[in-house]
Amino acid sequence: MKLKKKYNGLVVPSITPLTDSYKLDHEAVEKIFDNIFNYGGVPFILGTTGESASLPNDLKLDFIKLATSVRQPGRLLYAGISSNCLADSIELAKRCADEGIDVAVAHLPAYFTLTEYEIKTYFETLANEVPIPLIVYNIPATTNVSINLNLLDELSHHDNIVGTKDSERNHDRLKDSLKLWAGRADFSHFLGWGAQSAHALFTGSDGLVPSTGNLFPDIYYKMIVAADNNDEAAALLLQRHSNLVGDIYQGKRLLGESLAALKSLMQSAGLCRSYMMPPLLKVSEAEATELQNKLQAMLNVENLSLPIYQ
């Protein structure tokens, strides 16, 4: 029987909604959070999907304060703390803790090539200094480093490291990760690879971190319920829907371009505006229309009724 761990389920990597003057759009945050909470998820702010690497510090602090003020009672909040400066990451984690964020998430700095000993020391230092539980985030698409699984397993025994979020698209790594941690009650595995969501849930992963959850969190919540009920047919149908939506805004686009396309679709659903923090740019009006038409056509063909997009 699958373990039900403390950290599990649907964790949506929230976009950062912006105004035309590149400030945090407070009204949009409330809409996005309601959409996530009402369909079974919890938000993860200031991650890759949230354009964290491009955000000024005052906007990050504004988002942290607002997130804790509008969350639904009893629901967890995750926040990214990563910076190329270790001291800045620790300071942001302390501000997160002061405001009531539950879990800090950190990936490696992305400039110098690090030895395994430097990577180990980096995360151990963070775990020792950060006053809330820490999740180690492996995302070689932006850091250009894949954290070795043996090293990550060693880190998993630190008292303040409670899990990993893995966005590396590697079948062998996923298989080996779940062999290591599916049976560990004190360490959770979250997958940030939408195309393998159902497979991961049926083979022991504890949760999903899908960017598409910003638009359709209900797809993943229902997928998690289907996996809990061992209903593989239902989970695979939901995986198909996830893949179709992902193909619309991610296919043949760079990571940053896909985030702009996602924001455009969220704008068409009334959740936010499509402004991106420089250096990323919002999509053109013509591309926005094409994205909306593709999504609507897919929903019609699949006969899908998704609550936020009616």
Salt bridges, closest charged atoms under 4 A:
ASP25 OD2 - ARG273 NH2 3.19
GLU27 OE2 - LYS31 NZ 3.79
GLU51 OE2 - LYS263 NZ 2.72
ASP62 OD2 - HIS26 NE2 2.96
ASP102 OD2 - ARG71 NH1 2.63
GLU124 OE2 - LYS120 NZ 2.97
ASP153 OD1 - ARG184 NH1 3.80
GLU154 OE2 - LYS120 NZ 3.63
ASP166 OD2 - ARG173 NE 2.58
GLU168 OE1 - ARG173 NE 3.53
ASP186 OD1 - ARG184 NE 2.65
ASP206 OD2 - LYS5 NZ 3.02
ASP228 OD2 - LYS4 NZ 3.26
GLU287 OE2 - ARG253 NH2 2.84
GLU290 OE2 - LYS294 NZ 3.47
GLU302 OE2 - ARG240 NH2 2.48
GLU302 OE1 - HIS241 NE2 3.94
